[in-house]
Amino acid sequence: MSTDDAQDPSLSIPRQLASCKRAIEPAAGDVVAHYWDVESDRKGLADRGKGDGAGLGVSVPHEGGLTDLLDAAANGRVFDALIVESIDRLSRMTADATQIERQLEQRDIGLFAADEPMTANATAILTRRVKQGVAEWYVRDLIEKSRRGMEESARQGWHTGGPVPYGYCLEQHPHPNPHKIQAMLRNPKYTGYNVWGRHGKRRGRPFIRPREHWVWSPAPVYEPLVPKELFELVEERARRNEIRAKYPLTDYP
């Protein structure tokens, strides 16, 4: 997996480990070492394994990255097989993935994926090659589309990212939707608390559940953007406005 792929490694890596353990459980397999990279699986082998994962908050042991694993296999470390959550976690580039697979095969180390059958017959290999091809196509197609998007932005005169040239300032534009601020003030997650269960659906239509059904974290888990006191004031005013709209005052003669 990779922090470069916009994932949270503290969640993604334990999830991948759990998937691998479930896959080898029927065969009474044991995980004897843990190797994972912080670099993108789209990078070449020479660019992998340079980070140590320190400070990422990952609860999984870290014996090294992919290159460390290959070195350990070459130097005689004993393990029967390598398992990954899916084959594109090894590499999204088909040539790199098959090169790794070949190196392991020469040392009688099997390569398995948790989302594939735990066999090495011809059908399983064909399925793997198809998946590898699709994974590489997806990456290359995404790169091509992103490049075309950047080219079109440049043609239309838009800044395409990065700092503006020295001496210039970005033009300030008003927010296109002022109601976004109202939504922020009424969203409890902006108070720093993690809140689950606010949204529901009734007959296919979304709605906000009553507050007593929300699940709050015991304490703030990240820096708040909206003070909780302000959130409570906004909620109280919204509640009064809703009551006033439902039961409007009527002037009688």
N, C-alpha and C positions, 0 to 999 in steps of 0.2 A: 504494500500500500504506500501512499505518499501524502505528505502534508502539502506537496506542490499541487495535488489534485483537488484542493479546496475541501478536504475532509477533516474531520476532527479525529486525530490519531488516538486520543484517549478513549474514543468510542469505537472507531473502525477496527483497530488492531485487536482488542479483546473480542469483538464480534467475529472477526475472521478466525481467531484461535478457537472460539466455541464451535464454529462451523466445521473446522478441521477435526476437532475432538469427536464430534458427533459422527463424522464420516468414518473414522477408524475404530469407533467403539465396537461395532459388530465383529471386527477381526481381533478384538482385544489388543489393539495397538496403543502404544504409549508415546507421548511427545517427550523427547529426550533433549531437545535444544530448540531455541527460538531465534530465528534470524529474520529481521525485517529492516527495510530501508525507509528513510525519510524523503528520499528523492523520488521523482516521478517515475512510474514504470514505463513512461514513453522515452526515457533517456537511454543512451547506450550503456553497455556494461562498464565502460571505462569511467563513466560519470556517476555510477551508483556506489552507495556505501560510504560516502564521504562524511555524512552526518552521523552523530552518535545518539541522536534522539533525546539528549538531555534537555530537561525543562519542558517536555511535552506532556507530562503527567500520565504517561502510559504505564499501566499496572502489569504489563507482560514483561518477563525477563528479556534481555537483549544481549545475545552473544555476538552480535555483529549484523552486517548486511549481507546482500547477495554474494558479493565478491569474497567475503569472509567464509561464507558457507562453501563456496567452490574450493577455496584454499583448504578448508578443513577436510573436505572430501578427498582432495588430492594428497593430503598429508596423512591419510589413513584413519581419520576419525570414524568410528564405527556407528553408522546408522543405516537402516535397511532401505529407507525411502524418504523422499521429500514430499510434503503435502502442502498445497496452497488452497485458498478458498475457491478460486477460479483460475484458469490457466493464464488469463490476461494479467493477473497479479504478478506473475513471474516477469512478463514483459509484454507490452502491446505490439512490439515489433516481431514479426514471425521469424525472421532470421536469427535474432538474439535468443528467442525462446527455444527454437530447435537446436541452436548451438549449446545452450545450457542442458537441454534434455540429452543431447549426445554425450556431453562430458560426464553426466551422471550415469548414463547407460554403460559407458566404458568402465565404470567402477562398480558395476552391478548394483547401482542405487536406483530404485524406481522413482518415477515422478507421477504423482497423482493429484487430482483436484477434487475438492469436496462436492462439487456439483456435477461430477462425472462418475460413471461406473468404476468401481475399484478393480478394473481388469486392464490388461494390456494387449487385448486381441486386435485384429485388424480393424474391426468396426469402431472400437473405441478410439484408435489412433486416427481414423478418418474423421470421426466426429470432432476430435481435438483440433485437427488441422483446419477444419471449416470454422470452428470458433476462433482460432488464432487469426485466420484471414479476415473474418468479420471485425474483430477487435482492431486490427491494423487499418482496415478500410475506414472504420469509424473515426479513428484519430486523424488520418490523412484528410478525410472529407471535412472534418471539423476545422482543420487548419486552413483548407482551401476556402471554406465559407467565411471564416473569420478574416482572412486576407482580403477577400472581395468586399466584405463589409467595410474594412478600413480604407480600401481604395475609394469606395463610393463616398465615404465620409470626407476624405481629402478633396475629392472633386467638388463636393458641395460646400467646401470652405470651412468645415468643422475641424476643431482641434481634435487630434486623434489620440490624445493621452500624453502623460508625462508632464513635467513642468513647462510652463509657457516660457518663451524666450525672454531673457533679461530685458527689463524696460517696459514690458507689457503686463497688463493685468487681465484676468478673465472677466468678461462682461457679466455683470450680475443680472439675473433674471428673477422675477417674482415666481414664487412657487405656483405651478399650474393648477393646483387644487388646494385651496385654503382649508378645505374640510379635512385634509390629512392631519393638520394640527389638532383638530378636535378629536380625531381618531386616536392620536398619540396620547392626548390627555385622558382618554377613557380606556386606554389599554393598560392593564395592571402590570404587564411585563416591563413597561418603561420605568416602573418604580424600583427595579432591581430584583424583584421577586420572580421566581419561576412559577407560572400559573398554568394549570392544565384543566381542560374541561369547560372552557368558556363557551365554545361553539358547539352547536348541535344542528340537526336537520329535522324538520317536521314536514312530512309530505313533500320531501324533496326541496324544501325551502330552508335556507340557513337562518338561524336565530341565535341570540345570546341567552344562555341558560341563566336561571336565577343564581345570584351570588353564592347562596349556600351550597351549590353544587360544584363550585370551583375548588380545585386542589392547589393550595399555596405551599411553596417551600417554607420551612420554618423561619428562615432568615434570608436577607438579600444574598444573591449569589453572583452578582456582577454590579458594576457601577450604575446607579440610577441616572436617568435623564430627566425624570419627573419626580419631584418629592412626593412621598406617599401622602402627606398632608394635603397637597394640592390635588392629587388624584381623588382623595375622599371628598374634598369640597366640590370638585367638578361632578362627581357621582351624585352627591346630594342635590346639587342644583338641577342636574338632568332628571333626577327622580321627581323633584317638585314640578318641573316643566311638563313632564309626562302626565302627572296627576292633573295639572291645570288644563292640559290639552284634552284630557279624557272627560273632565268634569268642569267645563267652562262656567264662569260666573255669568248669571243672567240678570239684567236689570228689569225689574218688574215695575209697571206704572203705579 
